[in-house]
Amino acid sequence: MSTKKTKKQCSRVLTCQKVKLQVYTLKYNDASVYVGEIHIESRQRHGKGVFRTSHGDVLDGTWVKGVIAHGLKRFANGDTLQGTAGASTWNSDDGTLTGDGIKTFRNGNVYRGRLERSVQAGFGILESPLRQQTYVGMWVCNQMDGSGRLEFLSSSPLSSPSSSPNVYVGLFVKGQFHGHGRLEYASGAVYEGAFAQNRRHGRGVFRWSPTHDDGDLDFEVYEGMWEADLPHGVGYFTCQHAAFHGQWCRGYPHGAGMYTCRASGDRRRHEFRHGQCIDDPNIVFDRVSVVS
């Protein structure tokens, strides 16, 4: 019995490989330094250790055969980068991360998502406490690019000091609203249509929120062409008192169009110049504003 037991114990020991680890300080020709465990035979970084590059970046984590397996990278500028165990790998040549990770910026921004050589690429979430914004969507080269949702809790590229959109859902190109999208305002107003470089540009519909507090709903709507954030081209505008369908220029009825007076039901074709009806001085349109 004792002989069999001894053989069994020996077979277990023989199948194990003992890795000899010891803490060392390794200095390299480029002035980078590693302090931590190494594999004695191969003299490679192996185990827990800290590697400081000549540029001031620091890699702190667990190493396997000279390559960091998982850990945290602290950049000289104060940013940090951390991989997700089992879902990301570190590049041994340049210390970049590919896969799922977390980037924390010195300004407080936090990115959680896909990375390609430490660059935000693919699906990811960016939270910006300072700007009070959250983006969920696709990324290309560290920029919002593709389909995404950007929530604004304060200011926005399309707001005035008195009004700010809540949510944009749609397409992005190089960090800007570009393509089809939907912009929802805190007041309840909504624009849905084409964007170009953060501006309403192309065909779209803007619905203002109700403006009266007496219970009467007054929905103003403009549907038509836009240029540089203003109605421009053929469009239709309707409000509580009137409607106009025709040519627009920089936010004003400008050119021929059909005017409807809602009180009388009168519907006539008129010519306009910068919002002023040429043949009826009593008909005037203010510039259509999208501030809501």
Buried (B, 14 or more C-beta within 10 A) or exposed (E): EEEEEEEEEEEEEEEEEEEEBEEBEBEEEEEBBBBBBBBEEEEBBBBBBBBBBEEEBBBBBBBEEBBBBBBBBBBEEEBBBBBBEEEBBBEEEEBBBBBBBBBBBEEEBBBBBBBBEBBBBBBBBBBBEEBEBBBBBBBBEBBBBBBBBBBBBEBBBBBEEEBBBBBBBBBBBEBBBBBBBBBBBBBEBBBBBBBBEBBBBBBBBBBBBBBEEEEEEEBBEBBBBBBEBBBBEBBBBBBBEBBBBBBBBBBBBBBEBEBBBEEEEEEEEBBBEEBBBEEEEEBEBEEBEBEB
